[in-house]
Amino acid sequence: MHRKSIFLTEKSKYYTILKCINDMNRDITINRACPHCCGDNIIKYGKVKSNKAQIFYCKTCERRVVETIGTPFYRSRKNNEIWDKYFENMWNGYNIRECAKKIDISQNTSFSWRHKILSYYLKFFKRKPLNDEVDVMVRTYVQNSKKEKESAIENVEKEALTLKLGEKCYFFFTKNNDGTIEFLPFDKYPLARLSLKRKLDIIFSNVKKVGIYGNNVIKSYAKKCVKEVTKVMVDSELFLYERDMRSWISGFWGVSFRYISNYFNWFRIYYINNKRYKETRQYIYGAEKII
């Protein structure tokens, strides 16, 4: 689990909605350390006059933070009831326009809130190392955003990949030995073969057997760093996962590459919550399109 600093207390008006958001994601573990210096010598330091939000003071770095820092509600002027209704509608599959209309906010605000929530989830997502026997599905996605710098994505070597409009990126969807399914931005298209083995060594360092589907070049290079390389079995859960994710994503009115990791992680959270994506408008509409 990935720890982050959250300062909201039970007395905060946003506490209940944050708990609801957190309960959807098993990865979230929080502490109360200073976001600036990671110190734990924190004391209460009065309240904001305008909204009564609690202020905290770090005795180590002598900086102040408000209780909503690190949450989707940071600097929000809307009350908790509106946020609560928004999250419920968003989670049930209403689109940005419908969410805005239902709680009387602008579409720009609705869009911003969706990605504040999704970005909050993503910062807790930390991929687990692959171990023993695993399956890997390789997929390519096109960079479709004009904002190239904002669309940069971190690859397996933790390097920022900046893709031009129209360029492609390889993503791995992995099924670990414990059944966990996750996603991993891998590298640009076309593959640089000089560095391919090095990158696969990082991913497969603890892997004894891997099934690979979707790219023969990656499959052949994987044989240089894994003892046994096979096909992904047709009954692998990974096929069902990727098919349903593709149906769900196609139900949106276009997903910018800039936010692609947010949506991959959103689906992952749906999946571990009893596959609740199947109840959403996006999945129902997307499944009809694919059929």
C-alpha positions as CSV (number, residue, x, y, z in Angstrom):
1,M,0.0,0.0,0.0
2,H,1.1,3.6,-0.7
3,R,0.9,6.1,2.1
4,K,0.0,9.7,1.6
5,S,-0.7,12.5,4.1
6,I,-4.3,13.3,4.7
7,F,-5.4,15.7,7.5
8,L,-9.2,15.5,7.5
9,T,-10.7,14.6,10.9
10,E,-14.1,13.2,11.8
11,K,-15.1,16.8,12.6
12,S,-14.5,17.9,9.0
13,K,-17.6,18.4,6.8
14,Y,-15.8,16.5,4.0
15,Y,-14.8,13.5,6.2
16,T,-17.8,11.3,5.3
17,I,-17.5,11.8,1.5
18,L,-13.7,11.2,1.7
19,K,-14.3,8.0,3.6
20,C,-16.8,6.9,0.9
21,I,-14.2,7.6,-1.8
22,N,-11.4,5.8,0.1
23,D,-13.6,2.7,0.8
24,M,-13.7,2.1,-3.0
25,N,-9.9,1.7,-3.2
26,R,-8.0,-1.0,-1.2
27,D,-4.7,0.8,-2.0
28,I,-5.4,3.8,0.2
29,T,-3.5,4.0,3.5
30,I,-3.1,7.4,5.0
31,N,-1.1,9.1,7.7
32,R,-0.7,12.6,9.1
33,A,2.8,13.7,8.1
34,C,3.7,17.1,6.8
35,P,3.4,17.1,3.0
36,H,6.4,19.5,2.8
37,C,9.0,17.8,5.1
38,C,7.3,14.5,6.1
39,G,7.7,15.5,9.7
40,D,5.1,14.2,12.2
41,N,5.3,17.0,14.8
42,I,1.9,18.5,13.7
43,I,-0.4,20.6,15.9
44,K,-3.7,22.3,15.3
45,Y,-3.3,26.0,14.5
46,G,-6.7,27.7,14.3
47,K,-9.3,27.7,11.5
48,V,-10.0,29.4,8.2
49,K,-12.5,32.2,8.8
50,S,-14.4,31.7,5.5
51,N,-15.2,28.0,5.8
52,K,-14.1,27.0,9.3
53,A,-11.5,24.5,7.8
54,Q,-8.9,23.3,10.3
55,I,-5.4,24.6,9.9
56,F,-2.4,22.5,11.0
57,Y,1.2,23.7,11.8
58,C,4.3,21.7,11.3
59,K,6.9,22.5,14.0
60,T,9.7,20.9,12.0
61,C,9.5,23.1,8.9
62,E,7.3,25.8,10.4
63,R,4.7,25.7,7.6
64,R,1.0,25.6,7.7
65,V,-1.5,23.4,5.9
66,V,-5.2,23.3,5.7
67,E,-7.1,20.1,6.4
68,T,-8.3,19.5,2.8
69,I,-4.7,19.5,1.3
70,G,-4.1,16.3,-0.6
71,T,-7.8,15.6,-1.2
72,P,-10.1,16.3,-4.1
73,F,-11.8,19.1,-2.0
74,Y,-8.7,21.3,-1.7
75,R,-9.7,24.9,-2.2
76,S,-13.2,23.9,-3.1
77,R,-16.0,26.3,-2.1
78,K,-18.8,23.8,-2.6
79,N,-20.3,22.1,0.4
80,N,-19.9,18.4,1.2
81,E,-23.5,17.5,0.2
82,I,-22.9,18.6,-3.4
83,W,-19.6,16.6,-3.5
84,D,-21.4,13.6,-2.1
85,K,-24.1,13.7,-4.8
86,Y,-21.5,14.3,-7.5
87,F,-19.4,11.2,-6.5
88,E,-22.5,9.1,-6.4
89,N,-23.6,10.2,-9.9
90,M,-20.1,9.8,-11.3
91,W,-19.7,6.3,-9.8
92,N,-23.0,5.3,-11.2
93,G,-21.9,6.1,-14.7
94,Y,-23.4,9.5,-15.4
95,N,-21.4,11.6,-17.9
96,I,-19.9,15.0,-17.2
97,R,-22.9,16.9,-18.6
98,E,-25.4,14.8,-16.6
99,C,-23.5,15.1,-13.4
100,A,-23.4,18.9,-13.9
101,K,-27.1,19.1,-14.5
102,K,-28.1,16.9,-11.6
103,I,-26.3,19.1,-9.0
104,D,-26.4,22.4,-10.8
105,I,-22.7,23.0,-11.4
106,S,-21.0,24.0,-14.7
107,Q,-19.7,21.3,-17.1
108,N,-16.2,22.7,-16.6
109,T,-16.5,22.1,-12.8
110,S,-17.9,18.7,-13.4
111,F,-15.0,17.8,-15.6
112,S,-12.5,19.2,-13.1
113,W,-14.1,17.3,-10.2
114,R,-14.0,14.0,-12.1
115,H,-10.3,14.3,-12.6
116,K,-9.6,15.6,-9.1
117,I,-11.2,12.4,-7.8
118,L,-9.4,10.1,-10.4
119,S,-6.1,11.8,-9.8
120,Y,-6.6,11.3,-6.0
121,Y,-7.0,7.6,-6.7
122,L,-4.1,7.4,-9.0
123,K,-1.6,8.9,-6.5
124,F,-2.2,5.9,-4.2
125,F,-1.7,3.4,-7.0
126,K,1.6,1.6,-6.7
127,R,2.2,-1.4,-9.0
128,K,3.2,-4.6,-7.2
129,P,6.3,-6.5,-8.5
130,L,5.5,-9.4,-10.7
131,N,6.3,-12.8,-9.2
132,D,6.6,-16.4,-10.3
133,E,4.0,-17.2,-13.0
134,V,2.3,-14.2,-14.7
135,D,0.3,-13.2,-17.8
136,V,1.0,-10.1,-19.8
137,M,-1.2,-8.5,-22.5
138,V,0.4,-5.9,-24.7
139,R,-1.7,-3.1,-26.1
140,T,-0.9,0.2,-28.0
141,Y,-2.7,3.5,-27.4
142,V,-2.4,6.6,-29.6
143,Q,-1.4,10.0,-28.1
144,N,-4.5,12.1,-29.2
145,S,-3.9,15.2,-27.1
146,K,-2.5,18.5,-28.4
147,K,-1.1,19.2,-25.0
148,E,2.1,17.1,-25.4
149,K,3.9,18.1,-22.2
150,E,0.8,17.5,-20.0
151,S,0.4,14.1,-21.7
152,A,3.8,12.8,-20.7
153,I,3.7,9.4,-19.1
154,E,6.2,7.6,-16.9
155,N,7.6,4.4,-18.4
156,V,8.9,1.3,-16.7
157,E,12.3,3.0,-16.0
158,K,10.5,5.9,-14.4
159,E,11.4,8.2,-17.3
160,A,8.9,10.7,-18.6
161,L,7.9,9.8,-22.1
162,T,6.6,12.8,-24.1
163,L,4.7,11.6,-27.1
164,K,3.8,13.8,-30.1
165,L,0.3,13.9,-31.4
166,G,-0.3,10.6,-33.3
167,E,2.5,8.7,-31.7
168,K,1.8,5.4,-29.9
169,C,2.6,4.0,-26.5
170,Y,2.8,0.4,-25.4
171,F,0.9,-0.5,-22.2
172,F,1.2,-3.8,-20.4
173,F,-1.8,-5.3,-18.6
174,T,-0.5,-7.8,-16.1
175,K,-2.0,-10.6,-14.1
176,N,0.2,-11.5,-11.2
177,N,0.5,-14.8,-9.4
178,D,-2.0,-13.7,-6.7
179,G,-4.6,-12.9,-9.4
180,T,-4.1,-9.1,-9.2
181,I,-4.6,-7.3,-12.5
182,E,-2.8,-4.0,-13.1
183,F,-1.5,-1.8,-15.9
184,L,1.9,-0.5,-16.8
185,P,3.0,2.1,-19.3
186,F,5.9,0.4,-21.1
187,D,7.5,2.3,-23.9
188,K,7.0,4.3,-27.1
189,Y,6.2,2.7,-30.5
190,P,8.3,1.6,-32.3
191,L,10.3,-0.4,-29.8
192,A,14.0,0.4,-29.3
193,R,15.5,-3.1,-29.4
194,L,18.8,-1.9,-27.8
195,S,17.0,-1.1,-24.5
196,L,14.2,-3.6,-24.8
197,K,15.8,-6.4,-22.8
198,R,16.9,-4.0,-20.1
199,K,13.4,-2.9,-19.6
200,L,12.0,-6.4,-19.6
201,D,14.6,-7.4,-17.0
202,I,13.1,-4.7,-14.7
203,I,9.6,-6.1,-15.1
204,F,10.4,-9.8,-15.0
205,S,13.2,-9.8,-12.4
206,N,11.2,-12.1,-10.1
207,V,9.3,-14.0,-12.8
208,K,9.9,-17.7,-13.6
209,K,7.1,-18.2,-16.2
210,V,5.3,-15.6,-18.3
211,G,2.5,-15.9,-20.9
212,I,2.6,-13.0,-23.4
213,Y,-0.1,-11.9,-25.8
214,G,-0.2,-9.0,-28.3
215,N,3.4,-8.5,-29.5
216,N,5.8,-11.2,-30.9
217,V,8.9,-9.0,-30.6
218,I,8.4,-8.5,-26.9
219,K,7.6,-12.2,-26.5
220,S,10.9,-13.2,-28.2
221,Y,13.0,-10.8,-26.1
222,A,11.2,-12.0,-22.9
223,K,12.9,-15.4,-23.6
224,K,16.2,-13.8,-22.8
225,C,15.3,-12.9,-19.2
226,V,12.6,-15.5,-18.2
227,K,13.1,-19.2,-18.0
228,E,9.7,-20.1,-19.6
229,V,7.7,-18.0,-22.1
230,T,4.3,-19.2,-23.3
231,K,1.1,-18.0,-24.7
232,V,-1.7,-16.5,-22.6
233,M,-4.3,-19.2,-22.1
234,V,-7.6,-18.5,-23.8
235,D,-9.4,-18.8,-20.4
236,S,-7.2,-16.3,-18.7
237,E,-9.0,-13.7,-16.7
238,L,-6.8,-11.1,-18.4
239,F,-8.8,-11.5,-21.7
240,L,-12.1,-10.9,-20.0
241,Y,-10.6,-7.9,-18.1
242,E,-9.2,-6.2,-21.2
243,R,-12.3,-6.9,-23.3
244,D,-14.6,-5.4,-20.6
245,M,-12.3,-2.4,-20.1
246,R,-12.3,-1.8,-23.9
247,S,-16.1,-1.9,-23.9
248,W,-16.3,0.5,-20.9
249,I,-13.8,3.0,-22.3
250,S,-15.5,3.0,-25.7
251,G,-18.7,4.2,-23.9
252,F,-17.2,7.6,-23.2
253,W,-17.3,10.4,-25.7
254,G,-13.6,10.2,-26.3
255,V,-10.8,9.8,-23.7
256,S,-7.7,12.0,-24.0
257,F,-4.4,10.2,-23.7
258,R,-3.6,12.9,-21.2
259,Y,-5.9,11.2,-18.8
260,I,-5.6,7.6,-19.9
261,S,-3.9,6.4,-16.7
262,N,-6.8,7.9,-14.7
263,Y,-9.3,5.8,-16.7
264,F,-7.3,2.6,-16.5
265,N,-7.1,3.0,-12.8
266,W,-10.8,3.9,-12.5
267,F,-11.7,0.7,-14.3
268,R,-9.3,-1.3,-12.1
269,I,-11.1,0.1,-9.0
270,Y,-14.5,-0.8,-10.5
271,Y,-13.2,-4.3,-11.2
272,I,-12.1,-5.0,-7.6
273,N,-15.4,-3.7,-6.4
274,N,-17.5,-6.6,-7.7
275,K,-17.1,-5.4,-11.3
276,R,-19.5,-2.6,-10.8
277,Y,-18.6,-1.1,-14.2
278,K,-21.2,-3.5,-15.6
279,E,-23.9,-1.2,-14.1
280,T,-22.7,1.9,-15.8
281,R,-24.0,3.6,-18.9
282,Q,-20.5,3.6,-20.4
283,Y,-20.2,-0.2,-20.3
284,I,-23.7,-0.9,-21.5
285,Y,-23.3,1.5,-24.5
286,G,-19.7,0.4,-25.2
287,A,-20.6,-3.3,-25.2
288,E,-23.4,-2.6,-27.8
289,K,-20.9,-0.7,-30.0
290,I,-18.4,-3.5,-30.0
291,I,-21.0,-6.2,-30.7
